[in-house]
Amino acid sequence: MPSDARGQIRDFITGKFPGVEFADGDDIFTLGFATSLFAMQLVMFVEKTFGFEIGNEDLEMANFRSVDAMAALVDRNLDAVSAGR
Amino acid sequence: MSLLAEPAVGARSRASFREFVDTAVAPYADRFDRDQKIPAEVLRQVAGRGYWGAVLPATDGGSGMDMVTLGVLHEEIGRGCSSLRSLLTVHTMAAWALRRWGTTEAREHWLPGLASGDTLGAFCLTEPAAGSDISLVATTAVRDGDDYVLDGVKQWITGGQVADVFLVFAKTERGLSAFVVDADNPGVRCTPVENALGTRASMLAEVLFAECRVPARALLGAEGAGRMVATAALDLGRYSVAAGCVGILQACLDASVAHTAGREQGGVLLREHQLVRRMISDMVTGVQAARALVRRAGELKDGRDPETLTATWIAKYFASTQAMRAATDAVQLHGASGCADGHPVNRYFRDAKVMEIIEGSSQIQQLTIAEHAYETASGGHS
């Protein structure tokens, strides 16, 4: 498994949808293969893999629409954790 | 009767839950069903046991129960009374979602009461035109200064007659959104729904929101995150219903074994008939398999594994269809007495049918589970 957040997120998505091609900036929900059920799986994956809870302010679809968005979400939260916030 | 050994901690919890159900719930469940309500005293006893706040952490005043144990609790309550289990289901969904994604103000305001059971919660998603397809929700929430104003009607709201607070889903400019709304808000009106086929004591209501003004702190997650909140809360509800169905299965088995072991027809006990034994063996197999599937879903939840969503669909689909089958056989085995008003198997039969519809109908579950099969068959996770 890749050590960087972006790689781990990409691996999770391609593991679930192995035949789908997409770029890190693509909206996986408008591409048609991801559902609201998968959105919740993404929430759980991010929480379990990176060790923080998706809080009230971060629960929005925009944070889970692309690999880029999820990687940014992870970075923000890990930065907040390391800063003791 | 268990082919699958339960861990010692789980077994102790089950014994405690069972003692409560056998003394305070099951003996009165037919009366609850006939009266179409659970007495306030029973709701207080549930509170005294800490069951309303079961999934909330101790820091929020809850019992901090893990998901596997919650499944055992809801199985045992479901064995005694599906209506009471239904009330626990929707309360737990609302409390859990608020704990996860409510604003700090909202959590501080509502969680203590939801944890203790002084405040009862309910889940308002279904509408006249929006059942399995939540994209058809027509209730609106319009931003007005620091508030939102909700308008619309919700149907088949379990616990709607007694709930103090609702988790409500409504369309905003940015899509489906989730709000927590006090039942005594002047813009809320509840109308009891009576004489439903099953879970008659779950105190169903139609809930009308008319110019219902709530503060912005009532929003869960961001605007437009309602579908994510609903998906997560429904997953928890589905898990609870699946567990409750295991309880129905066990109740059908217990009643059928007792009846067929004691009733004689044509000079032999019913238990001596091979066709009767086939039905009993199917019930035994169904309850053990369903319980194992529910436990597996709970273990995945406790491990925060994303696969729990699919595991919960499978558990609920299997447990609900097996409960309906077992209840049908239980009525058959009891003959005319099983058809009589006030007989427990009559109630199990009516309640089991409801379980095949709520929290995702069997047909929706079949579509979802099959889709998962195609995904995994093409090389994905299993």
Chai-1 contact restraints between the chains, C-beta under 6 A:
chainA,res_idxA,chainB,res_idxB,connection_type,confidence,min_distance_angstrom,max_distance_angstrom,comment,restraint_id
A,G15,B,G380,contact,1.0,0.0,6.0,A-B,restraint_1
A,G15,B,H381,contact,1.0,0.0,6.0,A-B,restraint_2
A,K16,B,G380,contact,1.0,0.0,6.0,A-B,restraint_3
A,P18,B,S378,contact,1.0,0.0,6.0,A-B,restraint_4
A,P18,B,G379,contact,1.0,0.0,6.0,A-B,restraint_5
A,P18,B,G380,contact,1.0,0.0,6.0,A-B,restraint_6
A,G19,B,S378,contact,1.0,0.0,6.0,A-B,restraint_7
A,S36,B,R227,contact,1.0,0.0,6.0,A-B,restraint_8
A,S36,B,T231,contact,1.0,0.0,6.0,A-B,restraint_9
A,L37,B,L309,contact,1.0,0.0,6.0,A-B,restraint_10
A,A39,B,M228,contact,1.0,0.0,6.0,A-B,restraint_11
A,M40,B,T231,contact,1.0,0.0,6.0,A-B,restraint_12
A,M40,B,A232,contact,1.0,0.0,6.0,A-B,restraint_13
A,Q41,B,P306,contact,1.0,0.0,6.0,A-B,restraint_14
A,Q41,B,L309,contact,1.0,0.0,6.0,A-B,restraint_15
A,M44,B,R304,contact,1.0,0.0,6.0,A-B,restraint_16
A,M44,B,P306,contact,1.0,0.0,6.0,A-B,restraint_17
A,F45,B,P306,contact,1.0,0.0,6.0,A-B,restraint_18
A,K48,B,R304,contact,1.0,0.0,6.0,A-B,restraint_19
A,N56,B,W101,contact,1.0,0.0,6.0,A-B,restraint_20
A,N56,B,T103,contact,1.0,0.0,6.0,A-B,restraint_21
A,N56,B,G221,contact,1.0,0.0,6.0,A-B,restraint_22
A,L59,B,W101,contact,1.0,0.0,6.0,A-B,restraint_23
A,L59,B,G221,contact,1.0,0.0,6.0,A-B,restraint_24
A,L59,B,A225,contact,1.0,0.0,6.0,A-B,restraint_25
A,E60,B,A222,contact,1.0,0.0,6.0,A-B,restraint_26
A,E60,B,A225,contact,1.0,0.0,6.0,A-B,restraint_27
